[in-house]
Amino acid sequence: MKDGSTDKVGDLADKVAKEFNAYRQPDEFKQISLVVDDSNSDHQTLIVHIDGEDAASLAGRVEEFLHQQEARTQRENHSEADVRVLATVD
C-alpha cells in the first residue's frame, strides 16, 4: 500500500511526463528522464534529469512547472548540458 507521499511524488512524475512528453520520445534520445528516489520513505524525491544543449533553459521550464504544482525544488548543475532538478512535495 502506498502512503500519501508516494502517491504525490508518483502523481507529480506523471504530470511532468505528460507536460514534457515531447522531450521523452520512446525511440529517441531522451532529453528528460524521471526517477523517483524512495530511499527515504518519509521524504521521497522526484529527480528530473535534463540532458542536452538547452538543458539550463529547459530546467527553468521544468522548475516553473513544478512550482505551479506546489513542489519544492533544488537544481544541481553538473555541466551546461547536464542538469538535475530535485522536487519534493508535502
Residue frames relative to the residue before (quaternion, step in Angstrom):
aa qw qx qy qz dx dy dz
M 1.0000 0.0000 0.0000 0.0000 0.00 0.00 0.00
K 0.3680 -0.7371 0.5270 0.2086 3.56 -0.84 0.95
D 0.3519 -0.6977 0.5674 0.2598 3.53 -1.13 0.62
G 0.7380 -0.4397 0.2789 0.4291 3.58 -1.27 0.18
S 0.6370 0.5357 -0.3299 0.4454 3.58 1.01 -0.81
T 0.6414 0.5211 -0.3177 0.4649 3.58 0.97 -0.86
D 0.6508 0.5127 -0.3130 0.4643 3.56 0.92 -0.88
K 0.6773 0.5052 -0.2970 0.4448 3.59 0.89 -0.92
V 0.6752 0.4731 -0.2992 0.4804 3.60 0.92 -0.87
G 0.6405 0.5147 -0.3187 0.4725 3.59 1.01 -0.77
D 0.6487 0.5051 -0.3074 0.4792 3.57 0.98 -0.83
L 0.6366 0.5223 -0.3196 0.4689 3.57 1.03 -0.81
A 0.6351 0.5213 -0.3242 0.4689 3.60 0.97 -0.83
D 0.6407 0.5221 -0.3194 0.4636 3.59 0.98 -0.83
K 0.6573 0.5113 -0.3073 0.4605 3.59 0.97 -0.85
V 0.6481 0.5011 -0.3164 0.4784 3.59 0.97 -0.84
A 0.6435 0.5270 -0.3237 0.4509 3.58 0.93 -0.89
K 0.6745 0.4882 -0.2923 0.4704 3.58 0.95 -0.86
E 0.6833 0.5034 -0.2873 0.4440 3.60 0.86 -0.99
F 0.7913 0.2679 -0.1201 0.5363 3.59 0.99 -0.85
N 0.1527 0.8406 -0.5019 0.1351 3.55 1.15 0.67
A 0.6164 0.5736 -0.3491 0.4113 3.61 1.00 -0.75
Y 0.7054 0.4374 -0.2551 0.4960 3.60 1.17 -0.51
R 0.7097 0.4360 -0.2333 0.5018 3.59 1.31 0.04
Q 0.1889 0.8157 -0.5271 0.1453 3.61 1.02 0.70
P 0.5521 -0.6892 0.3652 0.2945 3.60 -0.83 1.02
D 0.7852 0.3294 -0.1796 0.4927 3.63 0.91 -0.75
E 0.6488 0.4757 -0.3116 0.5056 3.56 1.24 0.36
F 0.6610 -0.4401 0.4068 0.4515 3.53 -1.37 0.10
K 0.2844 -0.7691 0.5510 0.1546 3.57 -0.79 0.99
Q 0.3039 -0.7557 0.5551 0.1685 3.56 -0.63 1.13
I 0.7705 0.2180 -0.1284 0.5851 3.58 1.17 -0.56
S 0.0332 -0.7678 0.6397 -0.0088 3.53 -0.88 1.05
L 0.2186 -0.7842 0.5728 0.0950 3.56 -1.08 0.78
V 0.0167 0.7709 -0.6358 0.0330 3.54 -1.02 0.89
V 0.2164 -0.7323 0.6270 0.1544 3.58 -1.03 0.79
D 0.1992 -0.7686 0.6022 0.0831 3.54 -0.65 1.21
D 0.0058 0.8200 -0.5706 0.0447 3.54 -0.43 1.22
S 0.2565 0.7904 -0.5174 0.2044 3.57 1.15 0.59
N 0.7233 0.2373 -0.1823 0.6224 3.58 1.24 -0.46
S 0.3111 -0.8098 0.4666 0.1724 3.57 -0.10 1.28
D 0.6345 0.5317 -0.3384 0.4475 3.61 1.16 -0.44
H 0.7951 0.1616 -0.0568 0.5817 3.59 1.12 -0.65
Q 0.0220 -0.8202 0.5713 -0.0206 3.57 0.35 1.21
T 0.1977 -0.7918 0.5744 0.0637 3.52 -1.13 0.75
L 0.2781 -0.7000 0.6305 0.1874 3.51 -1.10 0.79
I 0.1357 -0.7731 0.6167 0.0592 3.56 -0.81 1.05
V 0.1064 -0.7690 0.6297 0.0287 3.54 -0.70 1.16
H 0.1255 -0.7980 0.5885 0.0341 3.57 -0.43 1.26
I 0.0906 -0.7991 0.5943 -0.0066 3.55 -0.69 1.17
D 0.0139 -0.8137 0.5766 -0.0716 3.52 -0.68 1.17
G 0.5939 0.5716 -0.4231 0.3761 3.59 -0.93 0.85
E 0.7589 -0.4210 0.2706 0.4167 3.52 -1.36 0.20
D 0.7795 0.3076 -0.1663 0.5197 3.60 0.93 -0.83
A 0.1657 0.8428 -0.4990 0.1152 3.59 1.17 0.64
A 0.6693 0.5171 -0.3178 0.4285 3.61 0.87 -0.89
S 0.6993 0.4480 -0.2886 0.4764 3.60 0.84 -0.89
L 0.6361 0.5117 -0.3285 0.4750 3.59 1.03 -0.72
A 0.6153 0.5356 -0.3432 0.4655 3.60 1.05 -0.72
G 0.6237 0.5365 -0.3368 0.4579 3.58 1.04 -0.72
R 0.6501 0.5010 -0.3098 0.4800 3.58 1.00 -0.82
V 0.6423 0.5152 -0.3204 0.4684 3.59 0.99 -0.84
E 0.6534 0.5090 -0.3169 0.4621 3.60 0.91 -0.88
E 0.6386 0.5221 -0.3280 0.4605 3.58 0.93 -0.85
F 0.6523 0.5069 -0.3081 0.4719 3.58 0.93 -0.90
L 0.6640 0.5065 -0.3067 0.4566 3.59 0.90 -0.90
H 0.6369 0.5133 -0.3319 0.4699 3.60 1.01 -0.74
Q 0.6227 0.5298 -0.3378 0.4662 3.59 1.06 -0.70
Q 0.6819 0.4516 -0.2705 0.5078 3.58 1.21 -0.54
E 0.4919 -0.7003 0.3812 0.3497 3.57 1.39 0.25
A 0.4121 0.6752 -0.4924 0.3630 3.56 1.06 0.80
R 0.3806 -0.6630 0.5890 0.2620 3.53 -1.25 0.52
T 0.1122 -0.8230 0.5555 0.0383 3.58 -0.91 0.85
Q 0.0730 -0.7338 0.6720 0.0678 3.46 -1.39 0.39
R 0.2403 -0.7847 0.5581 0.1224 3.58 -0.84 0.97
E 0.1186 -0.7514 0.6458 0.0648 3.54 -1.11 0.85
N 0.1436 -0.7871 0.5970 0.0587 3.57 -0.63 1.15
H 0.1512 -0.8064 0.5688 0.0579 3.57 -0.41 1.24
S 0.7399 -0.1519 0.0781 0.6507 3.57 1.27 -0.51
E 0.7095 -0.4334 0.3111 0.4604 3.59 -1.24 0.02
A 0.7683 0.3360 -0.1722 0.5169 3.57 1.12 -0.66
D 0.7147 0.3715 -0.2322 0.5452 3.59 1.26 0.23
V 0.1416 0.7919 -0.5664 0.1790 3.56 -0.16 1.35
R 0.1187 -0.7624 0.6308 0.0817 3.55 -1.12 0.73
V 0.1434 -0.7471 0.6429 0.0891 3.52 -1.07 0.82
L 0.1809 -0.7771 0.5981 0.0755 3.56 -0.72 1.14
A 0.0479 -0.8128 0.5803 -0.0167 3.56 -0.84 0.99
T 0.0464 -0.7723 0.6333 0.0183 3.52 -1.10 0.84
V 0.1686 -0.7624 0.6168 0.0992 3.54 -1.25 0.51
D 0.4786 -0.6537 0.5005 0.3052 3.56 -1.22 0.51
